[in-house]
Amino acid sequence: MNAGLTVYLVSRLLVAATTAFLAIVLWSRTRDLAWMLIVIGAIASYADILFDLLVRFGLLDEARFSPFGLPLGRIVFSNLPYLFLSAAFLVMILRKRVR
């Protein structure tokens, strides 16, 4: 692995870890469903980055999560944050529509 890729991966991990930490702090202070879904989306994004790093460093075998040659782990972890964010936005839209 070259130095540029290492700097990219470490910076991505540090920014995501900071985001996840702040999201957890926010989670403890709110009971709003939309905000909780956004927080879960941020944590899921961090999980996506951790999964990618574990696969890149060879600590996790991606083939174990690939039934029928489909990279199921990568598909789930890369789309999960956006599913939670979409759900949060839908909750906000429906909340504004009801009033």
C-alpha positions in Angstrom: 0.0 0.0 0.0 1.4 3.4 -1.0 1.6 6.4 1.3 -1.1 8.3 -0.5 -3.6 5.5 0.0 -2.6 5.2 3.7 -3.1 8.9 4.3 -6.5 8.7 2.5 -7.7 5.7 4.6 -6.4 7.1 8.0 -8.0 10.5 7.3 -11.3 8.9 6.3 -11.2 6.8 9.5 -10.5 9.8 11.8 -13.2 12.0 10.3 -15.7 9.1 10.5 -14.7 8.3 14.1 -15.2 12.0 15.0 -18.6 12.1 13.3 -19.7 8.8 15.0 -18.6 10.1 18.4 -20.5 13.4 18.0 -23.5 11.5 16.7 -23.5 9.3 19.8 -23.3 12.4 22.1 -26.3 13.9 20.2 -28.2 10.6 20.5 -28.0 10.8 24.3 -29.6 14.2 24.2 -32.5 13.7 21.8 -35.6 11.6 21.6 -36.6 12.8 18.1 -37.0 9.9 15.7 -35.7 11.8 12.7 -32.5 12.8 14.5 -32.0 9.3 15.9 -32.2 7.9 12.4 -29.6 10.4 11.2 -27.3 9.4 14.1 -27.8 5.7 13.2 -26.9 6.6 9.6 -23.7 8.3 10.8 -22.7 5.3 12.8 -23.6 3.0 9.9 -21.3 5.1 7.7 -18.5 4.5 10.3 -19.2 0.8 10.2 -18.9 0.9 6.4 -15.4 2.5 6.6 -14.3 0.0 9.3 -15.5 -2.9 7.1 -13.6 -1.5 4.1 -10.4 -1.1 6.2 -10.7 -4.6 7.6 -11.1 -6.1 4.2 -8.2 -4.0 2.8 -5.8 -5.0 5.6 -6.8 -8.7 5.2 -8.2 -9.0 8.6 -11.6 -9.9 7.3 -12.3 -12.2 4.4 -14.9 -10.6 2.1 -15.6 -13.9 0.4 -17.3 -15.1 3.6 -20.0 -12.4 3.0 -20.3 -13.1 -0.7 -23.0 -15.8 -1.4 -23.2 -16.7 -5.1 -20.3 -14.3 -5.8 -22.4 -11.3 -4.7 -20.5 -9.0 -2.3 -23.3 -8.9 0.3 -21.2 -7.2 3.0 -20.1 -4.4 0.8 -23.6 -3.9 -0.6 -25.2 -3.8 2.8 -22.6 -1.6 4.5 -22.4 0.9 1.7 -26.1 1.4 1.4 -27.1 1.2 5.0 -26.2 4.8 5.9 -28.3 6.1 3.0 -31.3 4.0 4.0 -31.3 5.5 7.5 -30.8 9.0 6.1 -33.7 8.5 3.7 -35.9 7.2 6.5 -35.0 10.3 8.6 -35.9 12.6 5.7 -39.1 10.8 5.2 -40.0 11.2 8.8 -39.3 14.9 8.6 -41.4 15.3 5.4 -44.3 13.4 6.9 -44.1 15.4 10.1 -44.3 18.7 8.2 -47.1 17.4 6.0 -49.3 16.4 9.0 -49.3 19.9 10.6 
